[in-house]
Amino acid sequence: MDIKQKAVNGVVWSAVERFSVQIIQFIVQIIIARILLPEDYGLIGMLAIFMAIAQTFTDGGFSNALIQKKDRNNTDYSTVFYFNIIIGIVLAIILFSCSGVISEFYNMPKLKLITQVMSINLIILAFQVIQKTILTIKIDFKTQAKASLISVLIGGVIGIVMAYKGFGVWALVFQFTSINIIQTSLFWYFAKWKPKLIFSKESFDRLFGFGSKILAANLLHTIYLNLYTLVIGKRFSASQLGYYTRAEQFAQFPSSNLTGVVWRVSYPIMSSIQDDDERLKNIVRQYLNLAAFIVFPLMAGLAALSEPFIILILTEKWRGIIPMLQILSIYYMFYPLNAIHQNLMQVKGRSDLFFRLEIVKKTIGIALLFISLPFGVYYVCLSLIVYAIINLGLNNYFSSKLIALSIKSQIIDISKILIVSFIMSAVVYLVNFIDINNVSKLILGVIIGVVIYYLVAKLTKMQELKQVMSLMRQYLHK
C-alpha cells in the first residue's frame, strides 16, 4: 500500500475512531451535565492540571521517539514499557500523597478522596502506551476505534446511571476510571504484543535523547494549558471553573479531534519520508491547508451559534458558558495548524528546537495569562487567542527554516480561508435574531453556513474543496 493510500485509510479510520468516541462521550456528557451541577465539573477541573502533568510524564515522549525511529525493535518496546510502568506507579503514589495538600489549596475537603481515587488512573494508563504506539506505527486506527468505542459505551452507561442515582461528582470519577480500565484491557487483547523481560540501557539512552526534549516541551504545554483551570479555580468560583471547563470541552471537540486525526496519520507518514525535503514540504503544506479548510468554518460556526446550542443541550443554568465558548472557539481555530508545525520539528529530529521554542512560547503565554487575570475570566480567555496567533507566527517561521516552506505562501493560504470563514460566521450569527426556537436556529444556521462556505469555495476554486471531495470518493469507491 503506497503512502497516499495509507494516508486515506489512516485519515478515515482515525476520524471514525476519534469522532465516534467523541460523539458518544459528547452525548453522555450532555446527559450527565443536565443532571449534575457546574460545581461538580469544577471539582474535576481542579484536578485537571495534576492529572495532565502526571499523564505527560507517563508517556515521557517515548511514543514519539518510537514512531520517529526507523529501526525500532522489540527491545525498544519492552524498555519503554517497563519505564512507563515505573513512572506511572511513582506518579500515582506522589499524587495520592499530595491529595491533602491539593484539597487544602482549593479549600475543598471532598477533593482529597477524589484525588486519591483518580491517581489510580496513572498506573492504568501506563499499561496501554506501547500497545497504542504500535497500532499507530502500523497506521491501524480501525483496531483503536474498536477498543475506544467499546470502552466509552460501557463507561458512559456507568456515568449516566451513577449521575441518575445521585452520586454527583463520583459519576464523573468512575466514568473516567472505567473507560481507562476497559480501553487498556482491549488494547492488550487487540495489539497482540507482550513485553519481554528486557531493559536495555543503550535503547533507553538513545530514545531518551530524543524523547526527553519532547517530554519537556509537552510538559510545558500541559502546564500552560492546565494553568488556566488552576488559576480560574483559585481566583474565581467553582461554578466559574465549571463553566470554563465545559466551554473548553465544547470548543475542543471539533478542533482537537480533527487535530488528533491529522497528527496520528501525518506523524508516522511524515516520519517515513523525513529525508526527502521536497515531498515533506508538499505534504506539510497540504495538511496545513486542509486542516484550515475544515477547522476554520467549524469553529467560526460554533462561535456564531453558541447561544442556541448551549441553551438547547444544557438548559439555561449553563448560560454562563456562552461568551467563553465564543472566545475559545476562535482560539481553537489555530490548534491543528500549530500541531502540524510541531510534527515537522519532531519528524526532522529537531526535538531540541521544539523544546527551546516551547520555552519561549509558554513564557509569553504565562505572561499574557497574568496580565489578563485582574480584568476577569473573559479577558483570561481572550489572552489565549493572542497566544495562539503568536504561537502560529513562531511555528511558521521555524518551519520555513527546516524545509524552505515559504512563510508568505502559508499566510496567503490561511488568510483566504480565514476571511471566508468569518464572512460565513457573520451571516450565520444573524440567525440568532430570528424569532424561532433554538432547534430551528441551529438547523437553519448550519444549512446557511454550509451553503455559503461551499459556494464561496467553489466560486473561488479552492483546491482544498477538491481534496476533500477526492478523499471522500476514494474511500467510498474502495
N, C-alpha and C positions, 0 to 999 in steps of 0.2 A: 504494500500500500504506500503510495507516494505521500509527500508532505502535505500537498493540497487536500488529498482525501482524508488524511489523518486529521487535518485541521477541521474539515467539515464534520466528520464523525465526532471529534472531540468537542467542538462547539455545541453540536446538537445534544449530545448526551450530558455534557456538563451543564447546559441550560436546563435540560429535563431534571437533572438531579437537584440543581440549585433552586429552580422555581417551583417544582412540585413540592419539595420540602418546605420552602419558604411560604408558599401559598397555604399549605396545611397549617404551618405554625402561625401564619397571619390570621387565619380563621379561628384557630384555637385561642390566640391571644385576644382577639376581639371578644369572644365569648367570655373568657376569664375576666377581661377588663370591665365588662358590663356588670360583673358580679363583685369584683374587688374594688378597692378604693385607690386613688392616686398615691396615698401614703404607703400602701403595700408595695407598689412598684418602686417607690422612693427608697424603701429599706433594701431591696435587692440592688438598686442603683448605687447605694452607698458602698457595696462590696465590689462593684464593677472593677475599680482600679486594682484592687488586691488580687482578684481572680485573673484579670487580664495580664498583669505583670507575671504572676506565677505561671500561667499558661505559656507565655512567651519564653520563659526560662526553660520550661519542659521541652519545647521544640528545639530551642537552642540554636536555631539557624541551620541545623544539620539537615533538615529536609531539603532546603535549597541547595546545600552543598552536595548532597547525594544526587539530586537532579542535574546539577551543573557538571558533575564529574562524569567523564566519558567511560572510564574503565572501572566503574564501581563493581563490587563483588559481594559475596555473602559475608565475608569477614567485615566489610564496611557496615553492612546492615546490622549484624549482630553487635558490633562495637557500639554503634549509635543506640541500638535498642537498650542495652544494659545501662548506658549513660543516662538515657531518658528516664528509666525506671528509678535510678538512684536519685536523680534531680527531683522527680515527681514526689518521691517519699519525703525527701528533705524539705521541700517547699510546703508540702501538706502539714508536716509537723510544725514548721515555722508559723504558718497561717493559723493553725489550731491554737498554738501557744499565744498568739497575738490577739485572739478573739476578744479578750477582756479589754485590752488597750483600744481596739477598734470601736467597741461599743461605748467606751468612755469618751473617745474622741467626738463621736456624734451625739453623745448623751442619750443613747438608745439601748437600755439594758437587754431587751429582747434580741438585739443583734448578736450577742455573744454566742448563743446556741446555734443561730442561723449560720454564723461564720464557721463554727466547728463542723457542722454537717456539710457545708459547701466545700470545705477543704478536702474532703474525700475525693471529690471530682478530679483533683490534680493528679492523683495516682491512677485513677481510671483512664484519663485522657492520655497519660504517658504510655499506656499499653497499646494505643492504636496508631501512634505516629508513623512507625515504619510500614505497617500494612497499608496505610493510606498513601504513603510516599511511593511505594512500589506500584500501586494501581495508577497513580498519577504519572509516573515514568512511562508506564505502558499506554498512557492516554486511555485508560479503561474507566470511563466515568459511568458506564452502564451499571457496573457492579457497585460502584459507590452510590448510585441512585437507589438501588435496591436496599442497601443497608440503611441509608439515611431515611428513606421513605417509611420503612417498617418501624424504625425506632421512633420517628416523630409521630406516627399514627398512634402507637401504643402510649408513648409519653404524653401525647396530647389528651388522650382519654383519661389518663391518670390525673392530669392537671385540672381538667374540667370537673371531674367527679369530686375531687378534693375541694375545689372552689365552691361548688354547689353545696357540699356538705358543711361548709363553714370553716374550713381550715385556714382561710386567709392567706397570708404570705407563704405559708408552708406548701400551698398548692404549687407555687412557682418553684420552690426549692426542690420538691420531689419530682416535678415535671422535668426540670433540668437534669437532675441526677439519674432518673430512669432512662432518659434519652441517651445519656452518655454510656450507661452500662450496656444497654441493648445494642447500640451502634458499635461499641468496641467489640462485643461478642461476635457480631455479624462480620465485622472486618476480618477477624481471625478466621472465621468459617470460610469466607469467600476468597481471601487472599492466598490461602494455602501456603503460607510461609511461617516457618517456626525458627526461632533463633538457635544457633549453635553455641556450644559452651566455649566461645572465643571472645577475647577482648584484646584487640591489637593496639598497642601504644602508637605504632607507626601510622596505622589507619586513623586513629583518633587525632594525632597531631596534624596530619595532612588535612583532614576535614575541618578541624577546629581552626586552622589557619584562615580558611575562607569563611566558615560558619560563624566564628566568634564575632566578626565585624558585622555580619548580618544580624546576629543576636543583639549586639549593642545598638545597632540602628533601629531594629524592631522594638527594642526595649524603650528607647527614647520616644518612638512614635506611639507606643502603647501608653506610656506615662502621660504624654502630652494629651492624647485623646481623652483618657480617663481622668485627667486632672480637672477637666470641666465638671464631671459629676462630683468629684471630691469637693471642689470649691463651691459649687452651687449647693450641695448638700450641707456644707458647713456654714456658708454665708446666708443662705436663704432657708426656706422651709422644706420639709419632706414632700409636701404637695408640689412645690415648685420643681423639685428634683424629679418627682414622678411625672410631671408634665414634660420636662426636658427629655427624660429617658424615653418616654413614649414617642415624642416628636422625632427624636433622633432615630428610633427604631423604624418609624414610618418613612422617614427621609432616606434611610439606609436601604430600605427594601429593594427598590429598583436599581439604585446606583451600585451598592455593594455587591449585589448578586450578579449583576452584569459584569462588574469588575472581577468577581471571583471566576466567572466563566472565562473571561478573556485571559486572566492571569494563569489559570490552571492549564489552559490549552497553549497559550503563547510561550510560556516559560520553557517547557520541555522542547517545543518545536524550535524556538529561537536558540536554545542551547545546542541543538543538533546541527545548526548552521553557524555557530558562533564565530568561525574563522573566515566566513565569506561576507565581508562588509557590505558589498553591493546588494546581495539578496537580503541581508539583515536590515539594511536601510529601507528597502522597499516594503518588507513585511511589517516593520515598525510603523512606517507612515500609514500603511493600510489599516493596521489595528487602531491607530490613533484616530483616524478619520471615521472609521466605522463605529468606534466607541462613542465618539462625539455625536455622530448622526443619530444614534439610538438613544443615548442617555440624555442629551440636552433637551429634546422635546418632552421626554417623560418627566424630568424634574421641573421644567417650566410649567408643564400642565398640572402637575401636582401642586405647585405653589398657587396657581390660579384657582384651583378647585378645592383648596384646603378646607374652607368653611363647610360646604355641604358634605364633603367627605367625612370629616370628623363628627359633625352633628349626627349624621346618619348612622355611622357604625359604632360610635362610642357614647352617644347621647350628650345632652347639654352639660353634664357635670365635667366633661373633658374639654370644654370650650377654650380653656387656658392654653391648650396645645397650639391653637391655630397660628398665632403670629410666629411662634418658634418654628413650626413646621414650614411656614413660608420662607423663612430665612435659611433654615438648614437645607431646604430643597435646592437653593442656589449654591450653597457650599458643596453639596454632594454632586453637583454637575461635573466638577473637575476631578473627582476622585478616581475614575478609571484612567484618565489621561496620565495622572501622576504615577499610578501603579505601573503603566506600560513603560514609562521612562525609567522607573526604578528596576523593572525587569531587565531592561537593556544593560544597566550598570552591572547587575549581577551576572548576566549571561557573558559579558565581556571580562568577567573575573575581577571587576573593579569594586570589590566589597569595601576596600579602603576609601575610595571616593564616595561610595554610598554612605558610609558611616560618617565621614567628615561633613558631608553635605547635610546629613540629618542633624548634626550638632548645630550647624548654622541656622537651619530652618526652624528647629524646635526652640532655639534661643529667641528667635524673632516671635514665634508663636506664643511662648510663655509671656513675653513682654506685652504682646497685644492683649492677652487674657487679663493681666493685672492692671493694665491701663484702662480697659473697658469695665472692669468689675465695679468701681464706685458708681457707675451710671445705671446699673441694673442688669437683670438677666437677659433682656433683649439685646442690649449692646454687647454682652458677652457672646451671644450667638452671632452678631454681626462681625465680631472680630475674627470668626472662623472664615468668613468669606474673604476678608483681607489676606488672611494667612494662605488660603487656597490659591489666590492669584499670585502671591509672591512665590509660593511653592512651585507652581507650574512654570513661572518665569525662570527660576533657577534650574529646574529639571530640563527645560528646553535648551538652555544654554549649554549645559554639560553633555547632554545627549548629542548636540551638534558637534562637539569636540571628539566624541568617541567614534562616530560613523559618518561624519560630514553630512549630517541631516540639517538642511537649511532652516534656520530659525524663521526667516521670512516666510517660507512656504508653510511652515507649521502655523504661524499666526494667521495667514490668509485663509488656510483651510478651516481652522477652528472658528475664526471670526464670522465667516459666512454662515456657518451652521448655527452659531450663537445668535446672530441677528434674526435669522428666520424663526428660531425657537421662541425668542422674546416677542416677536410680532404675533406669532400664533398664540402665545400665552396672553397677550394683551386683549386679543379678540375673545378668547375663551373666558377671561375674567369678567367680561360684560354679562355673562350668563348669570352671575350672582345677583344681578339687579332685576332679573325677570321674576315675576310673582308666580312661581310654580314650586312644587315640593322638591326636597333635596334629591330624591331618586331621579326625577326628571332633569334637574340641573346637571347631575353627574353624567347621565346618558347623553344629553344634548351637548354638554361641554366636550365630552370625549369625541363624539361624532364630528363636531365642528373642528376640533383640534386636529384630528386625523386627516380630515378632508383638506384643510388649509395647508398642513405640512406636506402632504403628499403632492398636492397640485403645485406648490411652490418648488418642491424638489424636482418634480417632473419638468416644469417650465424652465427652470434654471439648469437642467441637465446635470444634476448632482450624480457623480459616479457612485457614491455610497448607496444610493437607492438601487442602482443596477446590481451592486454587490449583494445587498440584502435579498433582492428578488432571485438572484442567481443561486445564493446559498440555500434558499427555500426550495427552489426547483431541483437542485442536486439531491437534496435529502428526500424529497417526495418521489423522485424517479429512481431511487435506489432499488 
